[in-house]
């Protein structure tokens, strides 16, 4: 293990983060927020100093005397895992130095939640409303940086030996993309990511209402809101600068744009790269031929229709203005809230227009199952990923066929290609590890003696289970005490640190983090 090379690479990541911290400082300066400007600049200065010192001490460690790259897969995995931990630590500095948060644990939780695109928050609605524009921008900007992958940006700038970093940072990327030059593949993904973000910003800026609950909304403020929500959409994060999230807009046009881009963010980005390089026909053939994309679209459509019908037949308040339940006497309103909740949770975005924790139990259970399955591999969405669920299902069917006809040859096939038993075994091991961590995590979280807020005092197990599920799948909201209208602020510091670890674990899909705790991994 070339530890000095790992240190140099982490130092470069710190320097990148220091540069990115200047962006919220500029936003805060535009709004005349002195404390936010000071907090961001001081954070950038401290981060740059740490990064500069680390790169200086470890300089010259990435190349051999013969001019060959001296870091490979082990170093790449170490950098990916440590980069997310380091980002969570330095990303907390603007919250602390601007006096937005006084607790280092709270600031670390919020920072990790941002960079891992989880969207869970310790802030109450009042705290979100009172947050300065510059810090709120940094909070959502961490989504965008985490979604694109700080390491992915690093690969674009420092492509030498970056194949290990690229494969570790982009799990599930297509075979075609891996066969390309690393820098070309990374640039293609960055181009798609930036392009989709810019397109959504323009659409939200144009379609957002010009008036809100507090009065008229200026064009600059609409642009600011559009950027905040675009960061959360494309990165499938879910941070909003409004306490009521997307429900603030009360606009079906805004919701439609967000649904469309959340859905697109849940698709393998290699599809968009193919569209840019080879045109519409090739991209369409790739989409139609992908069983993962077809299953993903079918899950969204089927779940939307099912939940909408359940809500409509249930009725909720059913026209009673004194009822505390939501109103679902209209099939159109049921369909509107259903499609937004389904797409938001299956892509692990976490934006909200309705409190789905008040819906019938079957709807809540289905939404949590969608959170587990997640979106497509190679996307910014969380969860186990649809392709893994498909392969596990096909492997289960294959085992039944083998039991019935043991002498016959049965292969697990995806899109016409056979999948080796070793790959099936790895996917099975990953899913088994996920469920093991989920169960142990729920037990550990319950051991921290959490006390959910009213009216969920007696729903400790449901709160703990869905909190761990939300962290591992980078979703944000759960049920009961961590529902869509609640926050994680009531939890003790030990629970927040534990959930922060689970967020990083889920973001890097376990292995890039787990190997850091294996002693043999660090030995030469």
N, C-alpha and C positions, 0 to 999 in steps of 0.2 A: 504494500500500500504506500503510495507516494503522498504522505500527509502534507508536505509542503505545497504540492500541486493543488491539493484540496483547499488548503488555506488561501492560495493565490486566487483560485476561482471564486471562493466565497467573498474574498475582498473585492473582486470585480463586481459581484452581485450587489454588495453594499454601496459601491460607487454609483451603480445604476439607480438604486433606490434613492440615494441622496439627490441625484438629478431629478428624479420623478417628484420628489417632495417640493421642488420649486414651483410645480404647477399649481397646487392648492394655495401656495403663498401668493401667487399672482392673482388667483381668484379672490382671495381674502383682501388683497390690496385694492382690487376693483370695487369691493363693497365697503372699503374703509374700516376693516376690522384689524385693529392694531395687535391685539392679543393673539389672534390666529396667525397673522403674518409673522410675529415674533416666534410663536411656537413652531411653525413650519420651518422657518429659517434656522432656528437653533437646532432643530432635529436634523435638518439636512447637513448642517455644519458638523455635528457630532458623528453622524453616520458616515460622512465623507472622511472625517479624520480616522475613524476606525478602519474603514475600507482602504484608505491610502496607506496607513501604517501596516496593515496585514499584507497588502500586495507588495510593499517595499521589503518587508522582512522575508517574504516567500518568493521574491522575484527570481526569474531564471530557473524555476523548478519544474516547468511544464515541458521542457525540451531536453533531449539528451545532447551530449557533445557532438554527436553525428548529425544533429538537426531533426531527429525524429520526435514525434509526440510521445510524451512520457506519462500519459494518463489514459486509462481505458475504462472498462465497464465498472470495476470496483470503485474507482475514483468518481465515476459519473454518478453511481448510485449514492455515494456518500454526499456528493455536492447537492444532488436533488433533495435528499432528506434534510440535510443541514440548512439548505437555502430557505426552505419553508419555515423552519424553526427560527432562523435568524430574521427572516422577514417579519414574522409575527412579533418579535421583540422590538426591532427598530420601528416597525409600523405603529407601535403603541406610543412612541415618543410625542408625535404631534398632539395626541389626546391629553397627555400629561403636561407638556410644556405650555399648552394653551389654556390649561386649567379647566378643560371640558370634563375631565375625569380626575378624581383624586386618588383612586385605587390603582396601583400597577397591575393587579390581577384583572380588574375590569377592563383596563386599557388593552392588556394582552389578549383577553378573550375577544374583544371587539375587533382587534387587529387580525387575529387568526381567523375569525369568522369572515372577515372581509377578504383576505388573501386566498382562503380556501373556497371562496364563493358559497359559503354556507348561508349567511344572512341571518343567523341567530343574533339576538342583541340583548344586552343587559339594560338598555335604556328604556325608560317609560315613554309614553306618548308625549308627555309634557316636556321631557328632556330633549326629545327629537325636535319638537317644535321650537325650542329655545336655542338649539345648537347653532353656532355661527355658520355662515355660508361656506367659508373656506374649509372648516373642519368637516362639515357634512359632505363637501366635495371630496376631501381626502378619504373619508369613510367609504364612499361609493367607488372612488378611483382605485382603492385596493381590490375591489371586485374585479375591475377591468384588468388590472395588472396580474392578479392571480389567475383569471380565466385564460389570458393569453399565455401565461406561464412565464415567470421571470427568467427561468432557465431557457425557455424557448427564445426569448429575446437575446439572451446571452449567446445562444448558438448562432444566431444571425450575425452578431458582432464578432464572435470568436469561433469560427467554424472548425478550426483544426482540432481533430480528435473529438468532435462534438457528437458523433454518432451514438455513443453511450448515453450522453445527456439527452439527446433527442428521443431515443427509444424509451428511456425511463420517464421522461416528462409527458410523452404522448402515447399512453397505452391504448392499444386497439387501432393504431394507425394502419392504413391499408398496406398490403404487401408492395403495391406499386409505389407508394410514397417512400417506403423504406429503401427501395432499390434506386431511387433518385439520389443525386448528391444531397448531402445533409443540408447544406445551406439553401439549395433550391427548394427543398421540401419545407424547411422552416419559413423561408420567405413567402412561399405560397400560402401557408397557413396564416401568417401575419397579415398578408394582403387581404385575404378573405375576412379575417377578424376585424381589421380596421375598416374595410369597406362596408361590411354589414352594420357596424356601429355608426358610421357617418350617415348611412342611408336612413337608419332608424331615427337618428337625431333630427334630421331634416323633416321627416314625416311627423314626428311628435311635436316639433316646433310649429309646424303649419296647422296641425289638427287640434292641438290643445286649446281648451276654452280660454277666452280672454278675460273672464271674470271667475273669481272663486269665492269661498265663504268670507274672506276678508276684504273683498272688493276687486278692483281691476288688477289684472296681472300684466306687467309690462312685457314687451317683446324680449328684453334681455333675461328677465326672470323665467319666461317660457323656455328660452334656449337653455338656461341653467337647469331647469327641471327636466328638459328633454335629455340633456347629457347625463344627469344623475340616473334616470330610469333606463336609458340605453346601456349604460355601464352594467346595471343590474340584470338587464335582459339578455344581452349577448353573452355575458359571463355566467348566466343562470345563477345570479347571486341573490337579489331580492331586497337589498337595502333601498329604502325610500327616504326622502327628506320630509315626508308628511306623516303624521301619526297614524292616519287612516290608510296609508299606503296608496294604492291606485284608486281606491274608492273616493279619494279626494276630488278626482276629476269629474265623477258622475257623467262620464262620456263613453258611449258605446264605441265611438270611433277610436278613441285612445286605447280602449280595451282590445279592440280588434287588431290594431297594430301590434300591441304587446303580445297577444296570443300568437299572431303570425310569426313574429321574430323569436319568441320563446320556442315555438315548434321548430323553426329552422335551426336554432342554436342547439337543439337536441339531436340533430342529424350529424353523421360523420362529416367533418369538414373536408375530408378528401373529396367528397362529392362536389363541393363548390370549387375546389382546386381543379378538378377535372373539367368543370364547366368553363373555367377561365382559360385552361390550356387547350382543350379539345372541342369546346363548343357545346351547344344545347343537346344535340342528338346523343353524344357520348355520355353526357351527364344523365340524360333521361334513361338511357339503356342501363346505366349503372344503378340508378334508383329503382327501376322496375325489376332488375335482376337480383336486387339485394333482399333476401328474406328478412334481414334485420329491419330494414327501413319499412318494408310492408307490414311486419308485425308491429312495429312502433306506431305506424299510422293507424293500424287496426285497433290497437289498444286504446289510443286516444279517442277514436271515433266511437268505438263500442262503449267505453266507460262514460263518455260524455252523454250519449243517448240514454244509457241505463240510469245514471244519476239524475238526469233531467226529468225522466219519467217518474222516478221515485219521489223527487221533490214536488213534482206537480200533483201526484196523487196524495202525497202527504199534506201539502197545502201550507204548512207552517202556521202563520197567523191567520191565513185564509180570510183576509179582509177585516179582521178585528184590530182596530187601532190601539187597543189597550193590551194586546198580547205582546210578551217579550220576545216571541219567536219571529224569525224573518218572514217576509211575505212571499209566498210561492203559489198564489192562485192563478198566475199567468204562466203558460207553457213557454213563452218567449223569455221571461225573466228567469225561469228555471234553466232553460238552455243556455242563457247568457252567463249565469253564475257557474253553471256546471262546466262549460267548456273552459272558462278561465281557471277554475280550481284544478281541473284535470291536467291541463297543459302546464300550469304553474308548478304542480307537484311532481308530475312524471318527469319533468326536466330539472327538478330540484331547484327551481328559481325561488319560489316562496312569496312572490307578490300576492296580495289579497284584495279582493273586492267584496268578499262576504265572509262571515264567521262560520266556516264549515264545521266547527266543533259543536254547533247547535243543530246540525243536520242529523237525520236518522242514522242509527248505528251502522247499517249496511253501507251507507255512503262513506262514513268515516273509515270503516275498515277497508273498503275498496281503495280509497285514497292513500292509505298507509301502504297497502300492497303495491300500488303504483310507484310509491316512493322507493320501495325496495327494488323493484325491477329497473327503474331508472330509464334513461334514454339510450341512444346508440353509442357504441364505442367510438373513440376519436372525436367526441363532441365535448363541450364544456359541461354537460350535464353530469349529475352524480348517480348514485345507485350501483347495483351490481352490474348493470348494463344488459340490454335486451339480448344481445348476441350470446351472452353466457347463459341466460335463462333458456334460450332456444336450444343451445347445445346440451344443457343438462336434461331438457325434456326429450330431445332426440336420443340421448344416451340411455335414458330410462326406458324408452320404447324399444331400443336395441337390446337391452338386457332381457326384456320380456320375450323378444323374438328368439334370443339365444336359449332361454329356458325352454321354450316350446320346441325349437329345432336346434339342438346344440351342435350339430355337424355342419350346419349352413354357415356361410360367411356373411356377416352383417357389419357394415361400416357406417359410422356416423358421417353424414354428408351435409354440407352447407353450400348452397348455391352451385351444386354440381361437383364440388370438390370434396374428397374424402378427408376427414380429420383424424389424425393419428391418435392412438390410444394414449400416448404420453400427453398430448395437448388436452384431451378430454380429462385425463387424470389431474392435470394442473388446474383446470377450471373447476373440477369437483373439489379439489383441495382449497381453492380460493373461496368457493361458496361455503364450504365447511368451516373455514377459518372465520368468515364473516359472521356466521351464526354463532360460533363459539365466542367471539369477541362481543357480539351483541348481548348474549346471555350473561357473560361475566361482567360486562360493562353495566348492565342494568342492576346486577347485584351490588357492584361496587358503588354505583351512584346512590342506591338506596341506603348503603351503609354510611353515607355522609350525613344522614339524618336531615333530609330536606323537608321543608314545610311549604307545600304549595299555597298560593294565596286563595282567598275566598273567591268563588264558592267551590273550590276544588280541594279543600283540606283533606278529604277522605279518599282522594284519587292519587295516592303516592305512587303506586305501582304503575299506573297508566302514565303518569307524568314522567317517571324515570325511564320506562321502556321507550316511549316516543321521543324523549329527549336524546337518548343514545341513538335511536334510529335516525333522528334528524341530524345528529352530528356525524355519524358514520356515512350517511348518504349525502351530506352537505345540502340539506334541504332548508333548514331554518326553523319553521314552525313545526310543532307536534300537536299533541292533544292535551286536554285538561289544563294543568298549570303552565304548560308551555305552548298553549294553543295560539292561533293566529292573532288574537287580540291581547296576548300576554307577552311577557318578556322573561329572560333568564336571570334577571337581577335579584330575585329572592334567594337564589342558591348560594350556599357557602363557597368560600374561595376554593376549597378542595374540589368541589363539584365542578366549578368553572374551569380549573386547570385540567381536570380529567376529561371534560368535554372538549377542551381545546386540543388535547392530544388526540382524541377520537376524530376531530375535524381534519387534522393533518393526516392521520392514518387513512381516513376515507378519501381524501383528496389525492393521495399518492397510491391508492389501491394497495395498501398494506406492505407489500414487499420492500419498497424503497425505504420504508421506515423500520420495519421489523429487522432487516439485516443489520441495521446500526447497533442492535443490541446483541448481536452474535459475536463473541470474542474472536472467533476464527476469521471473521470478515476483515478485521483490522490488522491481522498478522501478515507479515511480508511473505 
